[in-house]
Amino acid sequence: MQDQPNAQTEQESYPRQWEADVVLSDGGTVHLRPIRPEDAEGLIAFHSRLSDRTRYFRYFGPYPRMPKRDVDRFSQVDYVKRVALVALLGDDIVAVGRFDRLGDQDSAEVAFVVQDEHQGRGLGSILLEHLAAAARERGLRRFVAEVLAENSTMVRVFRDAGYQVRRAMEEGVVHLEFDIDPTEDSVAVARAREQAAEARSVHNLLHPRSVAVIGASTDHAKIGHAVLTNLLTADFAGPVYPVNPEHRSVRGVRAYPSVLDIPDDVDLAVVAIPAAGVDEVLDACLAKGVKALVIVSSGFSEAGPDGREIERRMVRAARVHGMRVVGPNALGVVNTDPGYRVNATLAPRLPGRGRTGFFCQSGALGVAILATAAERGLGLSTFVSAGNRADVSGNDLLQYWQTDPGTDVVLLYLESFGNPRKFARLARRLARTKPIVVVKSGRNAVRPGLAATSVQVDETSVQALFDQSGVIRVESVAEMFDTALLLAHQPLPSGERVAIVGNSSALGMLAADVAQAQGLELAGEPVDVGAAAGPEEFAAAVREAALRTDVDALVTVFAPPVAVPGTAYARALREALLEARVADNKPVVTTFLAAEGVPDELAVPGADGAPGRGSVPSYPSPERAVLALARATRYARWRAAPKGHLLRPEGIDAERARGLVEVWLTDGLDRLTDDRTVELLRCYGIELVSFRRANSPEETAAAAAELGYPVVLKSVSDKLRHRSDLVGVRLDLAGEEAVLGAYADLRRVSGQDEVYVQRMAGRGTSCVIGLVEDPSFGTLVSFGLAGVASELLGDTAYRAVPLTDMDAAALVRAPRAAPLLAGYRGGAPADFGALEDLVLRVATLAEDLPEVRELALQPVLASSDGVAVTGARLSLGRSSAVPDTGPRRLR
């Protein structure tokens, strides 16, 4: 490997975009950044800590010390032809990776070395990902590597990265060569490793073997006293260490002046001291080797710029020392697993054991959420209130719950997004196996504590994100619990057919009305056994309905009679359902006793005694019961639908399109001319119906003759051309006389000489396909039918890129007016396949060219013969959206 003797001749500014905090396979964190000349001493120290075997594998020889000449070569790079990244744990370099360009080729030699005690933590794979991303940024396409054949671990790092690696062996050295453009396999490998690492980091947080409470107080009014009390009351399975320099014990438990004075290891530290003292405490925790912090103290981002800076400094220090942080300004964390029983929160009551995970951003609301969960009988597996969400976020919890065997249902109370694109990806994957129910507040503002770590996402984007990801969105915490009770205890419905059984015709009709309004199908008229029916008669009617093959779900409505206790009916209902064995395939909801939650009489005990699968949730009204069932039904339909595939339609020339856009942006172009719009769209197989521009009657007649009759004349004004009363359009002109008359009409209306002359397309339903950019979230593809009614009602559907074939199919059927495309009132149905193909081409363009800030295909005429694009406008600009691609990093 030949290093340049003068590394600073092509010195660029320090590439800060290559800095990243990353999570390792064991859940710890390190900080990656480009090497700097001042790292020379750290590099020497790192080299001295390597074993002889590791040095031999890296340098192909003993290399016991690093001479100054080599230190200078390795620590001074130009960030262009020679790039090196270091991984830092605290102040120590624990790994180094580098690439050196091979002459003027688009290839570079890559190599890295990891300190012995940190090998096996995934650092090699992470360095390779980040080096490949930096190399692509510098115009490189390929890596080569020379590895000793006996260094099987390093060979495996390259082999398992998901690239197409070519190998050759010569004299005990393996020569490896591979293209570094992301492949489907390399992206899948990186995301699987990301999921495992981030899930492990949350596992470490929720499964501590010991907890220190820093700021544990003897004053009952202090939060440090509350946290310690709650940990002890919950009967935490490990030791709890109060930290208080003024007292020898707190609540009868020996206290320590500092976390450093605790004789044993500390996995989790709960910090309950004022923000001003956190820096000193953090230093002590870092020195102690604490794995995770929960900061319940306030006074950080929510308090203003000074607090925000303290928060940022704290998180940077924690991550570089391998720690994750919950908070600050958090309620805390809960794990009801009997092997841990962690209640490191300010909430006095540990929820019952269950299989529902809950993430919340609001600490104040978290107390109410935990209390409501206990009142309504919803058991939780884990709970995290992240407060200001300076580090651990909802995305981290989604990664954890993906593979947590103790969680079946996920609840999220979100005020904002830290990384909405990543949320969309993770939610979509998780929702395929576990339902996600979300309350999204903060539509109009984000509270100060979250502002520093939030990006603003338009409400249209939020809804598109949830729809596409299978997320069940609800409007309130009450609706969230209504839905969660059903999902936690009952199976998903296999269809929309609902039977209603009750002892009140009024309640039955009310349930039926709501069911039909929600798109559910009634499996016959509601069954009313009458107010005088006894428990056995009521149960028999329920059993009969449950056993029907044309019923997918069951709603029971019950008004307590005067003579017989309602509990007798409840027990009979439970036994009837157990006998019918519906717990595995048909959900049941009820309005028994106007109770909220799972009454004891309707509960089926789980393995730990808490209400388990088959328990029947009760609601105070038929409306709430049926609404919960309708949400579960829509989710089940989404989950049962094919996942779809990311397809690139044929006939796309992305390389030419990229070149055109770069040239036009360099020339300062914004709104593209018609010719350039046609040229760019043609790269994606999108053809416009032939047209010409004309500036006089003579030119207009000549253009019409050239295109061939019949033709259309259109105003060049967007406002006139797209009016539904056709004030700016003249259709179906069959000859020169008609063309000249239409030209005169348009000239009077618009006051302009110039018009469009276009060949007349076939008749069809007029649609609009477009791209809308959300600066934080990314690009959305929009679809709607043209017309005043659609515009007035906002009848436009959206999906986020990238789109699968199933996304495209759903998008063109999503608007309320979409039945007009399916042959409404005997008309010929449109060619949906052609519409879907056009949508996928637009989505592919958006994914390839984020610089396309606006695109509108209008109108698109959809008919049984296909689609015809008759108009388009397109604007360019540098995109500020950060894609959810590239190497792994926190946020």
N, C-alpha and C positions, 0 to 999 in steps of 0.2 A: 504494500500500500504506500503510494507516494504522497507525502504531505507537501503542501506549498510552503516554501521557506518564509515568504512574507504573507502572513495570513490576513493582514489588514489592508491589502491593496484593493480588495473589493468589499471592504467592510460596509455593511448596511446598518441601518438603525436596529437596535435590539428588538427582535420580533416577539413582542409581548403576547401576541395571539397564540404562541406555542406554550405558554404557561398553563398549567392545569393541576387541580387537585384530583387525585384518582383513588379509587377504592381497590384494594388488593383482594385476593381470593379468600383470605382469612377475615375480611371485614375491616382491617386496618387501613389507614390512609397514608399517602406520601404526596409530596409536591414535586411536580415535574416543571423544569424550566430549561431554557438554553444555557449552555455553559458560558461563563464569563472569565476574563483574564484573572480576576481576583479569586477565582476558585482554585488557583494553583496549589495553595497549601492544603486545601481540603482534598484535592485530587491525590496529593502525595500521601496524606493520612489514609484515604480510602485504599490506595494501592497497598499500603503497609498492612491493612487488615485482611487482605485476600490471602487465602491459603496457597501453598506452592502449587497444588493441583489446579486451582482455579486460574492462577497466573499462567500455568503451562497451557491450559486449554485456550486461553484468550490470546496469548502471544506466541504460541508454538515453541516455547522455550522457557527456561527458568525465570529470567527477568526479575531478579530479587529486588532491585531498586529502580526507580525511574529517574534517569539523569535530567538535569535542568533543560537540556535541549528538547527532550521529549515532553517534559512538563509544559514548556512553552508551546510546542506543537499541538498538544492535546487540549490545552486550555484556551488557546487563541484561535478562533475560527472566523470565517467571513460570513457565515449564515447563508451562503449562496451555494458555493461548490463544496464547502465543508461545513457540516452541521453536527453539533453534539448536544445531547440532552443529558441532564443529571436528574436523578431522583433523590430528594432530600427527605430525611427523617430527622426532625429537629434541625440541628446545625450540621449534621453529618451527611455526606454523600454516601448513598448505599447502592447505587447502580449508575452506570454510564452507558449510553448508546450513541452511535455516531454513524454518519455516512459520508463518503468522499466520492465526488463525481469522477468518473473515469474519462479523463480528457474532455473532448467536446461531445461525447456521446450522451444519450438520454438515460444512461445507466449509472449506478453508483454502487460502491462496495459498502456493505452494512455490517456492523459488528456491535456487540454489547457485552457487558460483563456485570454480574450481580454479586454483591458481597455474600460470602458463604452462608451466614446465618439468616439471610433474607431470600435465599434461593428456595424455590417451591411456593412462593407467594404470588406468582403470576407477573412479576416485574418484567421478565423478558418479553412476554406477549404484549404488555402495555407499551413498552418502549418501541417495539416493532410497529404497532399501530400508529403511534405518534410520529415516529420517524418517517413512515410511509406518507402520512398526511403532509408533513413538512416538505418531503421530497416532491410530492405532486404539486405543491404550491410553487416550487422552484422549477417546474417544468420537466421533472424526471418521470420516467415511465417504468423503470425496471430496477430491481435490486439484485446484486450478486453477493454471495457470501462464501467464504472458505472456512470449513469446520473440520477439526480432527475427527476421524471416523469413530474414535472411542468416546467422543463427547456426545453421547446419545441424547442427553437432555437438550442440548442446543439444537441438534438436528430435529428433535421432536417439536421444539418451539416453532421452527419454520414450517415443518410438515403439517402441524395442526392449526395453522393460522387461517386456512381456508383458501389460500392462493393455489394456483396451478404451478407447482414447483417442479422444475426439471433438475435431475441429479446426475452427477458424474463422479466417479471415484478414480483417484490417481495417487499412488504412493502414500496411502493412508490418510489422504485428505479428500473430504467430500466437497465438491463444487456444486453450489446451489444457485439457481437463477429463476426469477419469477417476476411477472408483471405486478405492479403495485396498485393498479386501478381496482377499486372495490368490486368484488364479485358477490353474487348472491350467497355463496358459501362463506366468504370472509366476513360479510356483514352479519350473517346468522351466528357465526362463531363468536364475533365480538359482542353481540347482544346477549348471547347465552352466558358468556363470562361476566358481562355487566350485571345481568340479573342475579347470578350466583353470588357475586361479590357484594352488591348492594344489599341483597337479602341477608347475607351473613353479617353485615355491619349492623343491621337492625336487630337481628337475632341476638347479637352480643349485648345490645342495649336493653332488650326485653328479658334476657335470661341471665341477670347478674348473679354471681355466687356471693357477693358481698356488696354492701351499700354504705357510703359515708354521707352524712347530712352535714354539710358545711354551713354553719350558721344555726345549728340546732340550739334552741333557746328554752330557758326555763319560764319565759314569759308566755302565758297562754294566748296572748293577743298577737304574737309574732308568727310569721309564716314558717319559720324554722321549727317552731314547736309543733305546728300542725302537721308538717311533713313527717317528722319523726314519730309523732303519735299515730299517724295513719299507717306508717310502715309496721310499727309494732302491733297495732290492733289487727292488721290484716294477717298477722302471723307469718311474716316473711321467713322463708326457709333458711336463709343464711344469716351471718352476723351483720348487725347494724352498728355503725360507729358514729356517734355524735362528735362533731368538731366544734369546740367552744373553748377559747383560751381563758375564759374567766371562771369556769366551773369544772369540778372534777367529775361530775356526772350530770346527766339530764334524763329525767324520768326514770331514774334508777339505773341507767346504763352508763358505764364508764365513758367519759368524754376525753378528747385529746386536744391539745392546743393547736395542732396543725395536722393536715392529712399526712404530712411526712412523719408524724410521730406514731401513726398507726402501725403496729408491728407486722400485720399481714397485708396481703395484696388487696387492692380495692378495684372492683370492676366498674362500679357506677358511683358517681358523686352527684348528689343533689345540692345545688348551690342556692342558698337562701339568704344572701347578704346584699347590701346596697351595691349598685353598679360601680361606684367609685372604688370598691375594694376587690373587684373581680380579677384585675390583672395579677395581683399578688397571689390570690387563690389559684388562678390558672397556672401560674408558674409552679406552684407546689404540686398541683395535680399532674402536670406534665412530668415533673421530676419523679413523682410516685409511680408513673406508668398507668394511670387510670385510663380505662378504655372508652368511657362515655360520660358525658356531662348532661344533666338536666338542670337548666337554669330557670327557676321560678321567679327570680327577682325581676322587678321592672326598672325603668330608668334608662332604657337603651334607645333603639331607633324611635320609639314612640315619644321620647322626650325631646327630640330635636337633634341638630347636627352633631353636637358633642357626644351624645349617647350613641348615635349612629356610627361614629368613628370608633368608639370603644367596642361596639358590637362587631364591626368588621375586623378590627385588630384581633379580637378574641377568637373569632372563627378561623382566621388565617393561621394563628398560632396553634390552635387545637388540631387543625387538619394536618399541618406540617409535622406535628408530633404523633399523628396516628389516631386521633380521637374524633368521634362524632359528637355533635352538640344538638340537644333538643332545647328550643327556646331562642333567646330569653323571653321573659314575660309569659312563660308557659304554665299550664295547669299541672303537667307532669305526665307520667306513663303508668300503665296498669297492665299486668299479666295475671290472669286468674288461674293459670295452670297450677294444680295442687302442688307440683314440685317446686314452685317458686313463690306464688302468692305475693306479687309485687304491687303495692299501692304507693308509688312514689309520687303522690299528687296532693293537692290541697283539698280534695274531696274526701269527706270523712267516711264514706261508705264504699266498700269494695263491691262491685257488681257481682251478680251471680255468674257462675261458670256457664259459658255457652260457646257457640261456634260463629259468632259475629265479631268482626274487627271494626274498629271505629277510629277515624282520624278527624281531628278538629283543629282549626286554626285559632279559635277564640278560647282563651282561658276562662273568661267569665261564663260563657255559654257552656263550657265543658262541665261545670259543676251541675248545671241544670240537666244536661244530657245524661250524665251518670245517674242522677236521681230519677229521671224519667225511665231510664232503662230498668232500674230496680223496681219501680212502681208497676211497670207494665209487664214485668216478667221476661224481659228480653235479656238473656244471658250473653255476656261478652267473652271473647277469647283474649283480646288485647285492645288497648285504648291508648292513643297518643294525642296529646294536645300540644301543638308545636309553637303556639304564641307567635313571635315575630318571624319564625321559620327561617332563621339565619343560616341554618345548615340542613338538618333533617327535614324532609318535606313529605307531602303526600305521595310523590313519585317513589320515594324510598319505601314507603309502606306498601305501595302496590307491588313493588318488587318482592318484598317479604311475603306478603299474603299469597302471591302466586304459587309458592311451593310450601306454604305452611299447612301441614295436615290438620291443624286444629281450627282452621277458619274456613267457613263455607260461604259466608255472606260478608260483603264489605260496605260500610257506610262512610260517607265523606261529607263533612261540612266545610265548604270551601268559600273563602272570600275573594281569592285571587289565585293566579297561576304564577309559579316561578319559571317553569319551562313547559308551555302549553303543548308544543309539538311532541315532546317526550311523553307528557301525560296522555295524549291521544294514542300514541303507540302502545304504551303500557296498559291503558284501560281497555283498548280493543282486544289485546291478547288475554288479559285476565278475565274479561267478561265472557269469553268463550267457555269458561269452566265455572266461574263464580260470579253471581250477580253483584253489580255495583249500584248503590243508591246514593244520589248526590243532591244535597241542597247547595245551590250556588247563590250566595248573596253578593253584595258589593257591586251591583249593576251600575251604580252611579259614582261610586267613590271607593277608594281603598284606604283603610285606616293607616295612620302614620307608621305604626310599627311594622306593617307589611310592605310599605311603599318601596323600601330599599331593595327588596328581593322579589318584587312583583313586576310583571309586564301587563300592560293594559290590553285586553282582548275584547273586540267588539262583540256585542250580544249575538249577532248573527253567526259569528265564528264559534262562539261557545255552544250554541244550539246545534250547529252542524257537527262540531266535535262530538257532542253527546250522542246525537242520532247515529253517527257513523260508527261510534265505538260501542254501541249497545248499552250505554249508561242509562239507568232509570232516573230521570230527573224529576224531583218533586219540589214543591214550592215552600214547604215548611217542615220543621222538625217533627210535628205531629204526623204529617203525611209520610215522612221517612220511617217513623216507628210503625205506622200502620202497614207499610209495605214490608218492612224488615220482619215483622212478626209472622207474616205469611211465608216469606222466603225461608225463614229460619226453621219453620216447623212443618211445612207442607211441601209436597212435590210440585214441580212446574206442570202446568196444564199442557196436554198434548194437542189441544185445539181450542176453538172459541165457543163450543156448545156448552151452555150453562143450564143446569136444573135448579129450580127454586122450590124449597119445601118449607112450610111454616104453619103456624096456628093462627095467623092473622092475614086476611086477604088484603088489608090496607098496606101492611108492611111488605107483603109479597109483590103487590103491584108497584110499590115504590122501588123495590130492588130490580124488578123487571125493566122499569123505565130507565134507570141508571145504566143497567147492563146494555140495553140497546143503544143508548146514547153514546156508550163507550165502544161500540162496534162489536159487542159480544152477541152471540146467536142464542136465542132461547130454545131449549130442547123441550118445547111444549109449553102450555100454560102453567103458571105457578100452581103448585099443589098446596091446598089449604085443608088441613085436617080438622080445623074448627077449634074454637076456644075450649070446648069441653073434652077434647081428646086427652086421654091419659098418656103417661110416659111410654107405655108399650106401643100404643097406636102411633104416637109421634115417631118413635124409633123405627117402627116397621116401614113407615112412609119414607123415612130417610134411607133405610137400607135398600128399599126397592129402587129409589132414584140412583143411589150410588152404584148399584149393580147394572144399570142400563148401559148398553154398549154405545148408545148415541149421546152419552153425556161425558164431557171432558172435565167439568168442575161442578161443584155443588155449593149452593148458598142456602143456609138455613136461617130463617127469621123466626124469632120466638118472643111472644109477649107472655110474661109470667101469669098463670092463672091464680085465682084466689084460693082454691081449695087445696091444691097439691103444691108442695114446695118445689121451686124451680130447680133445685139441686138434683131432685130425682129425675127430672127430664134430662139434665145435663149428663148424668151418669148413664142413662139409657142411650143417649145420643152417642156417647163415646164407645159404649159396648157395640152398638149397631155398626159403627164405622170400623171397629176392629174386626168384627165378624165379616164385614164385606171386603176387608183387606184392601182398602183404597189408599192406604198411606203411601204406597209406592208409585201410584200413577194418577191419582185424582186429588187436586187440592180442595179443601173444604174450609169455608169461612162462615162465621155465624154472628148473630147479634144477641147472644145468650145473656140474659140477666142485665143487659145494658153495661156489661163489664168491659173494661179495656185491658187487653193482655191475654193471658192464658189462665182462666180460673182453674183451681185445683181439680174440679170435677171433669174438666175437659183436657187435662194434662196426661200425657203418656210419659212416665219417668224415663229419663235417659240413663246412661251408664253411671253418671255421678249424682243421680237423684233429681237433677233439674229437669224441667220440661224438655222432652226430646222430640225426635221426628214422629209425626203422627198426632202431636198435640194440636188442638183446634184453637186458633186465635179468635177472640171475641172482640166485637166493635160496638160502640154505643149507638150506631145507626146503620141502617142498610146501605146508605150512600157510601159511607166510609169503607164498609166491608167490600162492596162491589168495586169501588175505585181501586182498592188494593189488588183485587183479583184481576182487574183490567190491566194494571201496570205489569203484573207478573205474566199475563198472557201475551202482551206485546213483546216483552223481553224474551219469552220462550220462543215466539215466532222468529225473532231476530237470531237467537242462538241456534235454532234448528235450520236456518237457511244456510246454504253453502257459503263458505268463507270467501270464495272468489279467488281470482288470481290477478297478479299485477301483469298486465299484458302491454306490450308495445306493438301497436298496429303496424302492419307492413307498409313499406314505401316511405319510410321516414329518413330524411337526410339531416341528422342532428348536427353533424360537423359543419356542413355548409351554413345551417341556420345560426350556429354559434359564431362563425366568422362574420356573417352579415351583421349580427347584432353588435359585435365588438367594433366593427368599422363605423357603424352608424352612431354608436354612443361616443366614439372618439371624435366624430365630426360634430358632436353636440346636438344630434337629432333627438326630438322628443316625440311629437305626434307624427307618425309615418304617413307618407304620401300613399295614394291608392296603389301605385305601381309597386312600392316597397312592401306594402301590406300584402298584396297578392303574391309577391316573390317569397316572403317569409312563410305565409300560410301554405304555399305550394310545397315547401320543404317538409310539411307534415301531412301531405296528401289531402289538404283542404282546398278544393277548387271553387272559385266563385263563378257564377253564371256570367258568361262573356258580356262585357260592357265597354263603352267608350265615353269620353267626355267631349262635349261639343259646345261651341260659343256663338253659333248663329243658326238661323233656319237652314241654310245650305249645308253646314257641317252636320247638323242633326239629321237631315234627310239622307245625307251620304252615309253616315254611321249606321242608320237603320237599314239601308240597303245592303251594306257590308255584312251586318250581323244576321240579316234574314228575318223576315216578318213571321209572326207578330212580334212586336217589341213593346217595351215599357219606357216611359220617360219619367225621370225623377228629379226633383230639386236637389241642388248640391247642399242645401241647408239641412242639417240634421233635424232641427226642430220641425220643419215642414215635412220632411221626407218620412218621418216616423209618426206623424199624426194619424190616428185611426180613421179620421174622416176622409183620408186620402187627398187632403188639400194639396199636398206636394207630390202626388204620384198620379200618372195617367196610364191605365192598364190596357192590354190587349189591342194595341194599335196595329191594324192590318195593312195599311198602305200609306203612301207618302202624304196624301191629303190629311189623313187622320193625324199623322205625326206633326205636320205643320200647324194644324189647329191646336193640338195639345201643347206644342212649344209656345204658341202665343198665349194660351191660358196660363201656363206656368210662369211665363215672363211677367204677366200682369200680377200674379199672386206674390211672386218672390222679389220682383224688381231686379233680378239678375239675368244676365245673358246666358250664363253657363248652365248646362243640364247634363244629367247622366242619361245615356241611351243604353238600354240593356235588353238582351234577348228575353222574350217572355218565357218564364218558367211554367211548369205545369201547376195546376191548382193544388193547394194543400193547406194544412193548418199552419198558421204563422206562429213561429216560436222564436225565442231569444236564448242564445247560449253565450255565456260570458265568463270572464275572469275578474275576481275582486281580490285585491290584496289587503290583508291585515298586516300592518307593519311588524307586529309581534308574533303573530301566529303563523302567517304564511299565506298561501294563495288558496282561494276557494273557487270552485267551478259552480256557476249558477245556471239554472234552467227554469224557464217559465214560458207560458203562452203569451203572445203579444196581445195587446188590447187595453183599453181604459180600465175595464173591470179588474183585470189581473194587476195592473199597476196600482189601482186604488186600494185593493185588498192586500197588496204585498204578497201576491200568490207566486212567490219564487222560492225554489228549493236550492239548497247548497250542499256541497260535499267538499271536503278538504283533499288536496293532493297529498300523496299519490292515490289514484282511484283504482280499485279492482274492477273486473268486469261486472261483478255483482253490484258494486257501488254505482256504476253507470246505469245499470238496469233499474236500480231503485230510484236514481235521480230523475230520470225522465218519466217516472210514474208517480212522483211525489207531489207535484202541485195539485191543488183541489180541482183545477180545471183539466187535469190530465185525461179524464174519461173522454174528452172531445177527440183525443188521438186514437181511441180504441174503437171507433165506429159508433159514436153516439147517435142515437135515433136512426139507425140503419145505414149510416155512412160507411164508406170503406175505411178500415183501420189503417193507420199509418204503419210504415215499415219501422218497427221499433229497433230491429237489428241495425239498420242504417243510422238511426238517431244515436244509439249507444256507441257505435263506431266513431261517429263524429265527436261525441262527448269525450271518448277516450283519447282521440287525437288532440283535442284542446287541452285535456289534462296532461298529456305527455309533453306538449309544448310548454305548459306552465312549469312542469317539473324540470325540464331541460334548460329553460330560459327564465330564471327568476327576475331578469331585468324587464320582462314584459309586465308592465304595471297595470295595464288595462287592455282588455280585448272584448269586443262585442261582435258577435255574428248575428245580424238582425236586418231583415227577417230571414229565418230558416224555414223553408216551406217543406213540411213533412206530409208525405202522401204514401199510398200503397206502393208507388213506384220508387220510393227512396226519399232522399232529402236533397234540397237545392239551396245553397247558400247564396243569397242575393245581395248581401251587404256586409261590410266589415269595417271596423275602425280599431286602431291599435296604437298604443303609446308605450314608450320605453323609458327606463330610468334605473339607476342603480338601486338594487333592493337592499333594505335594511334588515329584512327577516333573516334569522339565523336558522339554517336547516338542521333537522334532527339527524345529521349524518356525521361522519368523521369519527375520530378516536374517542374512546370512553373518557368521560370527565364528569365531575360533580357539577350539576347544572349545565 
